[in-house]
Amino acid sequence: MKVDLKDGVCRSCGGELEITDVDDATMGVECQDCGDAYDVEPDAFGDGCMTYYVEFLANHESEEE
Ligand SMILES: [Zn+2]
């Protein structure tokens, strides 16, 4: 799941991030430009967790069924 550039960018190069993993307390993101991967807070993108965190969880659940 890609992160909109207006919401957040790679801390290393400013590139586009993709959310690769989510758990109770963190989201794992990976840069599409430099490949840097690290964890951020669920509300790191200023959306109150509702856009990326919740949607990723919803999509992940449906994929597992
Ligand atoms: Zn990067």
PDB file of the backbone (N, CA, C, O) and the ligand in Angstrom, with CONECT records:
HET     ZN  A 101       1
ATOM      1  N   MET A   1       0.855  -1.193   0.000  1.00  0.00           N
ATOM      2  CA  MET A   1       0.000   0.000   0.000  1.00  0.00           C
ATOM      3  C   MET A   1       0.887   1.237   0.000  1.00  0.00           C
ATOM      4  O   MET A   1       1.676   1.438   0.923  1.00  0.00           O
ATOM      5  N   LYS A   2       0.759   2.066  -1.033  1.00  0.00           N
ATOM      6  CA  LYS A   2       1.601   3.249  -1.163  1.00  0.00           C
ATOM      7  C   LYS A   2       1.125   4.377  -0.238  1.00  0.00           C
ATOM      8  O   LYS A   2      -0.068   4.539   0.020  1.00  0.00           O
ATOM      9  N   VAL A   3       2.086   5.135   0.240  1.00  0.00           N
ATOM     10  CA  VAL A   3       1.776   6.310   1.045  1.00  0.00           C
ATOM     11  C   VAL A   3       1.836   7.539   0.136  1.00  0.00           C
ATOM     12  O   VAL A   3       2.819   7.759  -0.572  1.00  0.00           O
ATOM     13  N   ASP A   4       0.776   8.323   0.172  1.00  0.00           N
ATOM     14  CA  ASP A   4       0.758   9.544  -0.639  1.00  0.00           C
ATOM     15  C   ASP A   4       1.914  10.454  -0.233  1.00  0.00           C
ATOM     16  O   ASP A   4       2.196  10.625   0.953  1.00  0.00           O
ATOM     17  N   LEU A   5       2.570  11.030  -1.220  1.00  0.00           N
ATOM     18  CA  LEU A   5       3.730  11.867  -0.942  1.00  0.00           C
ATOM     19  C   LEU A   5       3.395  13.067  -0.069  1.00  0.00           C
ATOM     20  O   LEU A   5       4.265  13.591   0.626  1.00  0.00           O
ATOM     21  N   LYS A   6       2.143  13.505  -0.100  1.00  0.00           N
ATOM     22  CA  LYS A   6       1.764  14.648   0.736  1.00  0.00           C
ATOM     23  C   LYS A   6       1.587  14.230   2.193  1.00  0.00           C
ATOM     24  O   LYS A   6       1.558  15.083   3.080  1.00  0.00           O
ATOM     25  N   ASP A   7       1.469  12.929   2.450  1.00  0.00           N
ATOM     26  CA  ASP A   7       1.270  12.440   3.808  1.00  0.00           C
ATOM     27  C   ASP A   7       2.577  12.022   4.477  1.00  0.00           C
ATOM     28  O   ASP A   7       2.726  12.157   5.691  1.00  0.00           O
ATOM     29  N   GLY A   8       3.504  11.526   3.703  1.00  0.00           N
ATOM     30  CA  GLY A   8       4.763  11.109   4.304  1.00  0.00           C
ATOM     31  C   GLY A   8       5.725  10.609   3.244  1.00  0.00           C
ATOM     32  O   GLY A   8       5.315  10.044   2.230  1.00  0.00           O
ATOM     33  N   VAL A   9       7.004  10.822   3.487  1.00  0.00           N
ATOM     34  CA  VAL A   9       8.037  10.391   2.548  1.00  0.00           C
ATOM     35  C   VAL A   9       9.164   9.706   3.314  1.00  0.00           C
ATOM     36  O   VAL A   9       9.227   9.772   4.541  1.00  0.00           O
ATOM     37  N   CYS A  10      10.045   9.052   2.577  1.00  0.00           N
ATOM     38  CA  CYS A  10      11.184   8.362   3.162  1.00  0.00           C
ATOM     39  C   CYS A  10      12.030   9.316   3.991  1.00  0.00           C
ATOM     40  O   CYS A  10      12.339  10.429   3.566  1.00  0.00           O
ATOM     41  N   ARG A  11      12.401   8.852   5.196  1.00  0.00           N
ATOM     42  CA  ARG A  11      13.206   9.719   6.062  1.00  0.00           C
ATOM     43  C   ARG A  11      14.641   9.850   5.556  1.00  0.00           C
ATOM     44  O   ARG A  11      15.354  10.773   5.947  1.00  0.00           O
ATOM     45  N   SER A  12      15.062   8.940   4.696  1.00  0.00           N
ATOM     46  CA  SER A  12      16.431   8.959   4.199  1.00  0.00           C
ATOM     47  C   SER A  12      16.582   9.781   2.923  1.00  0.00           C
ATOM     48  O   SER A  12      17.512  10.579   2.805  1.00  0.00           O
ATOM     49  N   CYS A  13      15.672   9.590   1.968  1.00  0.00           N
ATOM     50  CA  CYS A  13      15.848  10.219   0.661  1.00  0.00           C
ATOM     51  C   CYS A  13      14.657  11.055   0.222  1.00  0.00           C
ATOM     52  O   CYS A  13      14.733  11.734  -0.802  1.00  0.00           O
ATOM     53  N   GLY A  14      13.545  11.022   0.980  1.00  0.00           N
ATOM     54  CA  GLY A  14      12.369  11.781   0.580  1.00  0.00           C
ATOM     55  C   GLY A  14      11.559  11.111  -0.508  1.00  0.00           C
ATOM     56  O   GLY A  14      10.710  11.742  -1.138  1.00  0.00           O
ATOM     57  N   GLY A  15      11.820   9.827  -0.729  1.00  0.00           N
ATOM     58  CA  GLY A  15      11.108   9.095  -1.776  1.00  0.00           C
ATOM     59  C   GLY A  15       9.767   8.557  -1.320  1.00  0.00           C
ATOM     60  O   GLY A  15       9.328   8.782  -0.193  1.00  0.00           O
ATOM     61  N   GLU A  16       9.127   7.834  -2.238  1.00  0.00           N
ATOM     62  CA  GLU A  16       7.802   7.295  -1.962  1.00  0.00           C
ATOM     63  C   GLU A  16       7.902   6.062  -1.078  1.00  0.00           C
ATOM     64  O   GLU A  16       8.748   5.195  -1.294  1.00  0.00           O
ATOM     65  N   LEU A  17       7.017   5.994  -0.068  1.00  0.00           N
ATOM     66  CA  LEU A  17       6.989   4.865   0.852  1.00  0.00           C
ATOM     67  C   LEU A  17       5.855   3.906   0.510  1.00  0.00           C
ATOM     68  O   LEU A  17       4.802   4.308   0.015  1.00  0.00           O
ATOM     69  N   GLU A  18       6.097   2.635   0.785  1.00  0.00           N
ATOM     70  CA  GLU A  18       5.035   1.643   0.722  1.00  0.00           C
ATOM     71  C   GLU A  18       4.940   0.959   2.074  1.00  0.00           C
ATOM     72  O   GLU A  18       5.954   0.584   2.664  1.00  0.00           O
ATOM     73  N   ILE A  19       3.700   0.798   2.568  1.00  0.00           N
ATOM     74  CA  ILE A  19       3.496   0.087   3.820  1.00  0.00           C
ATOM     75  C   ILE A  19       3.553  -1.406   3.538  1.00  0.00           C
ATOM     76  O   ILE A  19       2.820  -1.923   2.695  1.00  0.00           O
ATOM     77  N   THR A  20       4.439  -2.092   4.262  1.00  0.00           N
ATOM     78  CA  THR A  20       4.660  -3.513   3.998  1.00  0.00           C
ATOM     79  C   THR A  20       4.136  -4.399   5.109  1.00  0.00           C
ATOM     80  O   THR A  20       3.877  -5.582   4.890  1.00  0.00           O
ATOM     81  N   ASP A  21       3.976  -3.839   6.304  1.00  0.00           N
ATOM     82  CA  ASP A  21       3.571  -4.654   7.438  1.00  0.00           C
ATOM     83  C   ASP A  21       2.971  -3.760   8.515  1.00  0.00           C
ATOM     84  O   ASP A  21       3.345  -2.594   8.643  1.00  0.00           O
ATOM     85  N   VAL A  22       2.038  -4.312   9.292  1.00  0.00           N
ATOM     86  CA  VAL A  22       1.408  -3.556  10.370  1.00  0.00           C
ATOM     87  C   VAL A  22       1.226  -4.486  11.561  1.00  0.00           C
ATOM     88  O   VAL A  22       0.839  -5.644  11.403  1.00  0.00           O
ATOM     89  N   ASP A  23       1.507  -3.977  12.745  1.00  0.00           N
ATOM     90  CA  ASP A  23       1.113  -4.733  13.937  1.00  0.00           C
ATOM     91  C   ASP A  23       0.456  -3.792  14.933  1.00  0.00           C
ATOM     92  O   ASP A  23       0.058  -2.684  14.575  1.00  0.00           O
ATOM     93  N   ASP A  24       0.339  -4.236  16.205  1.00  0.00           N
ATOM     94  CA  ASP A  24      -0.428  -3.476  17.190  1.00  0.00           C
ATOM     95  C   ASP A  24       0.046  -2.046  17.340  1.00  0.00           C
ATOM     96  O   ASP A  24      -0.769  -1.141  17.520  1.00  0.00           O
ATOM     97  N   ALA A  25       1.342  -1.829  17.269  1.00  0.00           N
ATOM     98  CA  ALA A  25       1.901  -0.541  17.661  1.00  0.00           C
ATOM     99  C   ALA A  25       2.683   0.167  16.566  1.00  0.00           C
ATOM    100  O   ALA A  25       3.017   1.343  16.715  1.00  0.00           O
ATOM    101  N   THR A  26       2.980  -0.515  15.480  1.00  0.00           N
ATOM    102  CA  THR A  26       3.819   0.093  14.445  1.00  0.00           C
ATOM    103  C   THR A  26       3.348  -0.279  13.039  1.00  0.00           C
ATOM    104  O   THR A  26       2.612  -1.243  12.827  1.00  0.00           O
ATOM    105  N   MET A  27       3.809   0.532  12.101  1.00  0.00           N
ATOM    106  CA  MET A  27       3.674   0.170  10.698  1.00  0.00           C
ATOM    107  C   MET A  27       5.087   0.051  10.120  1.00  0.00           C
ATOM    108  O   MET A  27       5.942   0.898  10.376  1.00  0.00           O
ATOM    109  N   GLY A  28       5.320  -0.992   9.349  1.00  0.00           N
ATOM    110  CA  GLY A  28       6.582  -1.133   8.640  1.00  0.00           C
ATOM    111  C   GLY A  28       6.462  -0.514   7.263  1.00  0.00           C
ATOM    112  O   GLY A  28       5.533  -0.818   6.514  1.00  0.00           O
ATOM    113  N   VAL A  29       7.411   0.361   6.929  1.00  0.00           N
ATOM    114  CA  VAL A  29       7.377   1.009   5.621  1.00  0.00           C
ATOM    115  C   VAL A  29       8.691   0.737   4.886  1.00  0.00           C
ATOM    116  O   VAL A  29       9.741   0.529   5.494  1.00  0.00           O
ATOM    117  N   GLU A  30       8.590   0.746   3.563  1.00  0.00           N
ATOM    118  CA  GLU A  30       9.779   0.532   2.743  1.00  0.00           C
ATOM    119  C   GLU A  30       9.798   1.567   1.634  1.00  0.00           C
ATOM    120  O   GLU A  30       8.798   1.788   0.950  1.00  0.00           O
ATOM    121  N   CYS A  31      10.952   2.196   1.469  1.00  0.00           N
ATOM    122  CA  CYS A  31      11.084   3.228   0.451  1.00  0.00           C
ATOM    123  C   CYS A  31      11.160   2.591  -0.941  1.00  0.00           C
ATOM    124  O   CYS A  31      11.871   1.607  -1.148  1.00  0.00           O
ATOM    125  N   GLN A  32      10.420   3.166  -1.884  1.00  0.00           N
ATOM    126  CA  GLN A  32      10.422   2.646  -3.246  1.00  0.00           C
ATOM    127  C   GLN A  32      11.627   3.141  -4.039  1.00  0.00           C
ATOM    128  O   GLN A  32      11.919   2.632  -5.122  1.00  0.00           O
ATOM    129  N   ASP A  33      12.310   4.118  -3.505  1.00  0.00           N
ATOM    130  CA  ASP A  33      13.451   4.688  -4.228  1.00  0.00           C
ATOM    131  C   ASP A  33      14.779   4.116  -3.747  1.00  0.00           C
ATOM    132  O   ASP A  33      15.572   3.629  -4.553  1.00  0.00           O
ATOM    133  N   CYS A  34      15.029   4.172  -2.430  1.00  0.00           N
ATOM    134  CA  CYS A  34      16.339   3.741  -1.926  1.00  0.00           C
ATOM    135  C   CYS A  34      16.280   2.395  -1.207  1.00  0.00           C
ATOM    136  O   CYS A  34      17.319   1.826  -0.872  1.00  0.00           O
ATOM    137  N   GLY A  35      15.065   1.881  -0.968  1.00  0.00           N
ATOM    138  CA  GLY A  35      14.940   0.572  -0.352  1.00  0.00           C
ATOM    139  C   GLY A  35      15.068   0.574   1.154  1.00  0.00           C
ATOM    140  O   GLY A  35      15.050  -0.489   1.773  1.00  0.00           O
ATOM    141  N   ASP A  36      15.197   1.745   1.759  1.00  0.00           N
ATOM    142  CA  ASP A  36      15.271   1.823   3.213  1.00  0.00           C
ATOM    143  C   ASP A  36      13.956   1.326   3.811  1.00  0.00           C
ATOM    144  O   ASP A  36      12.877   1.676   3.332  1.00  0.00           O
ATOM    145  N   ALA A  37      14.055   0.509   4.859  1.00  0.00           N
ATOM    146  CA  ALA A  37      12.866  -0.044   5.508  1.00  0.00           C
ATOM    147  C   ALA A  37      12.968   0.193   7.002  1.00  0.00           C
ATOM    148  O   ALA A  37      14.008  -0.054   7.614  1.00  0.00           O
ATOM    149  N   TYR A  38      11.885   0.673   7.582  1.00  0.00           N
ATOM    150  CA  TYR A  38      11.888   0.959   9.017  1.00  0.00           C
ATOM    151  C   TYR A  38      10.449   1.019   9.516  1.00  0.00           C
ATOM    152  O   TYR A  38       9.504   0.976   8.728  1.00  0.00           O
ATOM    153  N   ASP A  39      10.296   1.118  10.841  1.00  0.00           N
ATOM    154  CA  ASP A  39       8.970   1.164  11.442  1.00  0.00           C
ATOM    155  C   ASP A  39       8.598   2.581  11.838  1.00  0.00           C
ATOM    156  O   ASP A  39       9.448   3.374  12.245  1.00  0.00           O
ATOM    157  N   VAL A  40       7.315   2.885  11.711  1.00  0.00           N
ATOM    158  CA  VAL A  40       6.808   4.190  12.138  1.00  0.00           C
ATOM    159  C   VAL A  40       5.580   3.980  13.014  1.00  0.00           C
ATOM    160  O   VAL A  40       5.030   2.880  13.081  1.00  0.00           O
ATOM    161  N   GLU A  41       5.158   5.052  13.686  1.00  0.00           N
ATOM    162  CA  GLU A  41       3.942   4.996  14.485  1.00  0.00           C
ATOM    163  C   GLU A  41       2.729   4.861  13.563  1.00  0.00           C
ATOM    164  O   GLU A  41       2.760   5.317  12.420  1.00  0.00           O
ATOM    165  N   PRO A  42       1.660   4.233  14.063  1.00  0.00           N
ATOM    166  CA  PRO A  42       0.457   4.092  13.218  1.00  0.00           C
ATOM    167  C   PRO A  42      -0.121   5.423  12.728  1.00  0.00           C
ATOM    168  O   PRO A  42      -0.770   5.474  11.684  1.00  0.00           O
ATOM    169  N   ASP A  43       0.116   6.494  13.482  1.00  0.00           N
ATOM    170  CA  ASP A  43      -0.405   7.792  13.053  1.00  0.00           C
ATOM    171  C   ASP A  43       0.711   8.689  12.499  1.00  0.00           C
ATOM    172  O   ASP A  43       0.593   9.915  12.515  1.00  0.00           O
ATOM    173  N   ALA A  44       1.763   8.086  12.021  1.00  0.00           N
ATOM    174  CA  ALA A  44       2.924   8.847  11.550  1.00  0.00           C
ATOM    175  C   ALA A  44       2.598   9.759  10.376  1.00  0.00           C
ATOM    176  O   ALA A  44       3.314  10.729  10.126  1.00  0.00           O
ATOM    177  N   PHE A  45       1.534   9.460   9.662  1.00  0.00           N
ATOM    178  CA  PHE A  45       1.233  10.238   8.460  1.00  0.00           C
ATOM    179  C   PHE A  45       0.139  11.273   8.685  1.00  0.00           C
ATOM    180  O   PHE A  45      -0.456  11.792   7.741  1.00  0.00           O
ATOM    181  N   GLY A  46      -0.111  11.560   9.969  1.00  0.00           N
ATOM    182  CA  GLY A  46      -1.015  12.658  10.289  1.00  0.00           C
ATOM    183  C   GLY A  46      -2.470  12.393   9.966  1.00  0.00           C
ATOM    184  O   GLY A  46      -3.263  13.324   9.825  1.00  0.00           O
ATOM    185  N   ASP A  47      -2.822  11.124   9.850  1.00  0.00           N
ATOM    186  CA  ASP A  47      -4.199  10.788   9.495  1.00  0.00           C
ATOM    187  C   ASP A  47      -4.983  10.225  10.670  1.00  0.00           C
ATOM    188  O   ASP A  47      -6.101   9.740  10.496  1.00  0.00           O
ATOM    189  N   GLY A  48      -4.393  10.287  11.891  1.00  0.00           N
ATOM    190  CA  GLY A  48      -5.062   9.722  13.056  1.00  0.00           C
ATOM    191  C   GLY A  48      -5.253   8.226  12.931  1.00  0.00           C
ATOM    192  O   GLY A  48      -6.200   7.677  13.494  1.00  0.00           O
ATOM    193  N   CYS A  49      -4.393   7.570  12.222  1.00  0.00           N
ATOM    194  CA  CYS A  49      -4.386   6.107  11.996  1.00  0.00           C
ATOM    195  C   CYS A  49      -5.460   5.645  11.016  1.00  0.00           C
ATOM    196  O   CYS A  49      -5.452   4.484  10.605  1.00  0.00           O
ATOM    197  N   MET A  50      -6.373   6.516  10.635  1.00  0.00           N
ATOM    198  CA  MET A  50      -7.573   6.035   9.963  1.00  0.00           C
ATOM    199  C   MET A  50      -7.358   5.683   8.490  1.00  0.00           C
ATOM    200  O   MET A  50      -8.038   4.802   7.964  1.00  0.00           O
ATOM    201  N   THR A  51      -6.444   6.343   7.836  1.00  0.00           N
ATOM    202  CA  THR A  51      -6.298   6.087   6.403  1.00  0.00           C
ATOM    203  C   THR A  51      -5.440   4.861   6.140  1.00  0.00           C
ATOM    204  O   THR A  51      -5.892   3.887   5.538  1.00  0.00           O
ATOM    205  N   TYR A  52      -4.215   4.922   6.592  1.00  0.00           N
ATOM    206  CA  TYR A  52      -3.268   3.862   6.222  1.00  0.00           C
ATOM    207  C   TYR A  52      -3.335   2.665   7.155  1.00  0.00           C
ATOM    208  O   TYR A  52      -3.407   1.520   6.709  1.00  0.00           O
ATOM    209  N   TYR A  53      -3.309   2.942   8.466  1.00  0.00           N
ATOM    210  CA  TYR A  53      -3.252   1.850   9.434  1.00  0.00           C
ATOM    211  C   TYR A  53      -4.501   0.972   9.363  1.00  0.00           C
ATOM    212  O   TYR A  53      -4.410  -0.248   9.229  1.00  0.00           O
ATOM    213  N   VAL A  54      -5.654   1.604   9.451  1.00  0.00           N
ATOM    214  CA  VAL A  54      -6.898   0.846   9.460  1.00  0.00           C
ATOM    215  C   VAL A  54      -7.141   0.177   8.110  1.00  0.00           C
ATOM    216  O   VAL A  54      -7.590  -0.968   8.045  1.00  0.00           O
ATOM    217  N   GLU A  55      -6.841   0.896   7.047  1.00  0.00           N
ATOM    218  CA  GLU A  55      -7.090   0.311   5.732  1.00  0.00           C
ATOM    219  C   GLU A  55      -6.155  -0.869   5.469  1.00  0.00           C
ATOM    220  O   GLU A  55      -6.562  -1.880   4.896  1.00  0.00           O
ATOM    221  N   PHE A  56      -4.911  -0.731   5.890  1.00  0.00           N
ATOM    222  CA  PHE A  56      -3.997  -1.858   5.709  1.00  0.00           C
ATOM    223  C   PHE A  56      -4.495  -3.074   6.477  1.00  0.00           C
ATOM    224  O   PHE A  56      -4.486  -4.189   5.954  1.00  0.00           O
ATOM    225  N   LEU A  57      -4.931  -2.861   7.723  1.00  0.00           N
ATOM    226  CA  LEU A  57      -5.450  -3.974   8.522  1.00  0.00           C
ATOM    227  C   LEU A  57      -6.660  -4.599   7.851  1.00  0.00           C
ATOM    228  O   LEU A  57      -6.778  -5.823   7.805  1.00  0.00           O
ATOM    229  N   ALA A  58      -7.544  -3.789   7.339  1.00  0.00           N
ATOM    230  CA  ALA A  58      -8.746  -4.307   6.679  1.00  0.00           C
ATOM    231  C   ALA A  58      -8.384  -5.121   5.447  1.00  0.00           C
ATOM    232  O   ALA A  58      -8.929  -6.203   5.226  1.00  0.00           O
ATOM    233  N   ASN A  59      -7.457  -4.595   4.643  1.00  0.00           N
ATOM    234  CA  ASN A  59      -7.057  -5.316   3.443  1.00  0.00           C
ATOM    235  C   ASN A  59      -6.342  -6.611   3.795  1.00  0.00           C
ATOM    236  O   ASN A  59      -6.529  -7.641   3.147  1.00  0.00           O
ATOM    237  N   HIS A  60      -5.517  -6.536   4.839  1.00  0.00           N
ATOM    238  CA  HIS A  60      -4.750  -7.713   5.218  1.00  0.00           C
ATOM    239  C   HIS A  60      -5.667  -8.829   5.693  1.00  0.00           C
ATOM    240  O   HIS A  60      -5.460  -9.999   5.374  1.00  0.00           O
ATOM    241  N   GLU A  61      -6.682  -8.451   6.459  1.00  0.00           N
ATOM    242  CA  GLU A  61      -7.629  -9.450   6.938  1.00  0.00           C
ATOM    243  C   GLU A  61      -8.341 -10.137   5.779  1.00  0.00           C
ATOM    244  O   GLU A  61      -8.483 -11.359   5.763  1.00  0.00           O
ATOM    245  N   SER A  62      -8.781  -9.351   4.823  1.00  0.00           N
ATOM    246  CA  SER A  62      -9.536  -9.940   3.731  1.00  0.00           C
ATOM    247  C   SER A  62      -8.661 -10.831   2.861  1.00  0.00           C
ATOM    248  O   SER A  62      -9.138 -11.805   2.279  1.00  0.00           O
ATOM    249  N   GLU A  63      -7.365 -10.490   2.774  1.00  0.00           N
ATOM    250  CA  GLU A  63      -6.461 -11.316   1.983  1.00  0.00           C
ATOM    251  C   GLU A  63      -6.241 -12.679   2.616  1.00  0.00           C
ATOM    252  O   GLU A  63      -5.991 -13.662   1.919  1.00  0.00           O
ATOM    253  N   GLU A  64      -6.335 -12.736   3.942  1.00  0.00           N
ATOM    254  CA  GLU A  64      -6.046 -13.992   4.606  1.00  0.00           C
ATOM    255  C   GLU A  64      -7.204 -14.963   4.573  1.00  0.00           C
ATOM    256  O   GLU A  64      -7.024 -16.154   4.829  1.00  0.00           O
ATOM    257  N   GLU A  65      -8.376 -14.477   4.267  1.00  0.00           N
ATOM    258  CA  GLU A  65      -9.549 -15.361   4.279  1.00  0.00           C
ATOM    259  C   GLU A  65      -9.637 -16.196   3.014  1.00  0.00           C
ATOM    260  O   GLU A  65     -10.564 -16.992   2.863  1.00  0.00           O
TER     261      GLU A  65
HETATM  262 ZN    ZN A 101      14.382   6.436   0.453  1.00  0.00          ZN2+
END
